[in-house]
Structure formats: C-alpha cells, structure tokens
Amino acid sequence: MSAKEREIVKLLAKTDREERFSAIIACIRPDVFTILDLGCGIGALTTRLAEKFPSGLIVGVDRSKYLLTKLQIKKNVLRVLSNIPDVSLKRNFFDLVLAVQVLHEILCFRGVDALVKTFRNVFDLLKKDGEFIIFDHFNPGDASISLKLPEGLLGKLHEFQSKFKLRRIVYDDLGGSRIRISMRDFYDFITKVWALNSELEEEEMRETHTPFTCKELVDFVQEAGFKVISVTSLTPIDEYLEHYGVVLETEVRLPNRHVLLKAKKC
Ligand SMILES: C[S@@+](CC[C@H](N)C(=O)[O-])C[C@H]1O[C@@H](n2cnc3c(N)ncnc32)[C@H](O)[C@@H]1O
C-alpha cells in the first residue's frame, strides 16, 4: 500500500461526507433491487446501500484493487475491479446506477469519449424505467468575484496557480490581500488548497473540480437517451469560505459546489 493510497482511504472515510450520502439515498426509490455503484472506492456509500436494501444486490465497481479490499464484506455486495467506461456486466439488469464523485475523474483522466461511453454503458446496463443518479462537482461559471483572503492564503493561491495543470488560473491582486478571480478558478483553488504539498498533490493538480456546468451534464445525459427527472445543487461553498477565513466582497450568492442529478431510462 502506497502513502498515496493511504491518503485516499482517509479522504473517502471522512464522516462529513455522510450528509451527502443521506441526500443521495433520500432520492432512491424504495423498490430498487439491483444497484450498481460506479467508482465505489472503499464503499462508504456502497455499505450504506447494502444496509438500506438488505434484500437487494449491490455491485461496487472501482479501478483500484486496494480501495476495493477496504470495502466491507457483506452478503449482498459484489466487488468488481474494472475501468468504468469498459465495465462489462449484464445488460438491462440494474434498477439503479449511481456515479458519486467519479465522473469528473473519468473526464479528467480518460477524456470526453470515455465519459460519453460511460453514459451509453449505463443506459444499456439499466432496465427500462431504471434510474441513474449522479452526484459530482460542477462548474459554477466564469463570473468574477472579489475576495479578501487571510494572511498566507494569497501565497497558497500563487502556489496553486503554479502547480494546477488543467488550465491557467488567473486572478488580479487588488492589494491588501484582496483579489478578483473567476468563480471557476476560485472553486478549484478553495476545494484543492488542502492537497498542496500532500501525497495527493500530483493527482489533484491534474484533475478539476469544475468539470462541467449543470447544463453540460444534462446534455451528456440526454444525449445518451435518458430523461432527466431532477437537477439540484448541494454543499454551500460558504462552508469553505468560513473554514479558510475568506471574506466575499462581491454582493452575490455563490452557487453550491455539488450537483445531484436524477435521470431515467424510459
Ligand atoms: C472521489 S472517489 C469517490 C468514491 C465513492 N464514490 C465515494 O463517494 O465514496 C472516486 C473513485 O472513483 C474511482 N475511479 C476513478 N476513475 C475510475 C475509472 N475510470 N474506473 C473505475 N474507477 C474509477 C477511484 O478509484 C475512486 O475510488
């Protein structure tokens, strides 16, 4: 086990993710039986699903053999080691497919074709009337905002700018630790600043937390043949502002940082 894998396990076991899982579980129909959890990791959600649906069958898929070994063994859970876009399971079999915080990784590390292939595969794997639930980061847009950062965080922003690989992070230094920056660049920074100089720095700097706008996600899902039932947003970014002591100086309500989308195979 590498130090990087140990860090991922710690991250996925954080208890502050429980609230998100509850929101996801709350939108699952009570009559589902066969459930596929794509990118299940250590099974933080998979295990909750297994407890909530004791007579169901929950299949967790992940590319990491090590993370899958951390998934609690339960009699109604199966583990499958696979790259998600290539996953080969029984067609028209699942009542529900979940993709929780994994699609942005597929897009960043495998590209848009792999993402499109994933959506098509999910469509094939679901039964008619089966549901697809996506929970992920989204792009809040490029509107610019002004912020006052606490001492030290401006230096971190500069460091983030020099290390982030996906695009150029741009901001205006307004003096007095105040900056003007796009919401998109700020969201990537504030949700990834923890990774600087950690075991996960390299991976996090190659992956964005603003992969698609809600509209782009809806388009992907519809193009694969799904009917979108609902799109909501969760997790206020204010929690991060408070945590790092950032003061928003623009009069605007900042978008939440996660999207929860529910779609159906009609
Ligand atoms: C951010 S974690 C989320 C884990 C889990 N869904 C949760 O919320 O606790 C993303 C997971 O997706 C897995 N993953 C990323 N890309 C993958 C791919 N192409 N195929 C299979 N698994 C993948 C990673 O190994 C990791 O366990």
The ligand as an SDF file (V2000), in Angstrom:
LIG
                    3D

 27 29  0  0  0  0  0  0  0  0999 V2000
  -13.5980   10.6010   -5.3440 C   0  0  0  0  0  0  0  0  0  0  0  0
  -13.6440    8.8770   -5.2560 S   0  0  0  0  0  0  0  0  0  0  0  0
  -15.3620    8.5970   -4.8290 C   0  0  0  0  0  0  0  0  0  0  0  0
  -15.5950    7.2450   -4.2130 C   0  0  0  0  0  0  0  0  0  0  0  0
  -17.0150    6.9220   -3.8190 C   0  0  0  0  0  0  0  0  0  0  0  0
  -17.9570    7.0550   -4.9140 N   0  0  0  0  0  0  0  0  0  0  0  0
  -17.4290    7.7970   -2.6610 C   0  0  0  0  0  0  0  0  0  0  0  0
  -18.1090    8.7900   -2.8910 O   0  0  0  0  0  0  0  0  0  0  0  0
  -17.0400    7.4620   -1.5270 O   0  0  0  0  0  0  0  0  0  0  0  0
  -13.5730    8.3530   -6.9240 C   0  0  0  0  0  0  0  0  0  0  0  0
  -13.4430    6.8590   -7.0740 C   0  0  0  0  0  0  0  0  0  0  0  0
  -13.6010    6.5150   -8.4280 O   0  0  0  0  0  0  0  0  0  0  0  0
  -12.6110    5.5840   -8.7950 C   0  0  0  0  0  0  0  0  0  0  0  0
  -12.3700    5.7790  -10.2470 N   0  0  0  0  0  0  0  0  0  0  0  0
  -11.9500    6.9010  -10.8710 C   0  0  0  0  0  0  0  0  0  0  0  0
  -11.8690    6.7040  -12.1850 N   0  0  0  0  0  0  0  0  0  0  0  0
  -12.2350    5.4170  -12.4140 C   0  0  0  0  0  0  0  0  0  0  0  0
  -12.3460    4.6240  -13.5810 C   0  0  0  0  0  0  0  0  0  0  0  0
  -12.0470    5.1100  -14.7790 N   0  0  0  0  0  0  0  0  0  0  0  0
  -12.7630    3.3590  -13.4320 N   0  0  0  0  0  0  0  0  0  0  0  0
  -13.0580    2.8450  -12.2110 C   0  0  0  0  0  0  0  0  0  0  0  0
  -12.9780    3.5490  -11.0700 N   0  0  0  0  0  0  0  0  0  0  0  0
  -12.5640    4.8300  -11.1720 C   0  0  0  0  0  0  0  0  0  0  0  0
  -11.4130    5.9220   -7.9460 C   0  0  0  0  0  0  0  0  0  0  0  0
  -10.5560    4.8130   -7.7890 O   0  0  0  0  0  0  0  0  0  0  0  0
  -12.0940    6.3220   -6.6360 C   0  0  0  0  0  0  0  0  0  0  0  0
  -12.2950    5.2280   -5.8030 O   0  0  0  0  0  0  0  0  0  0  0  0
  1  2  1  0
  2  3  1  0
  2 10  1  0
  3  4  1  0
  4  5  1  0
  5  6  1  0
  5  7  1  0
  7  8  2  0
  7  9  1  0
 10 11  1  0
 11 12  1  0
 11 26  1  0
 12 13  1  0
 13 14  1  0
 13 24  1  0
 14 15  1  0
 14 23  1  0
 15 16  2  0
 16 17  1  0
 17 18  1  0
 17 23  2  0
 18 19  1  0
 18 20  2  0
 20 21  1  0
 21 22  2  0
 22 23  1  0
 24 25  1  0
 24 26  1  0
 26 27  1  0
M  CHG  2   2   1   9  -1
M  END
$$$$
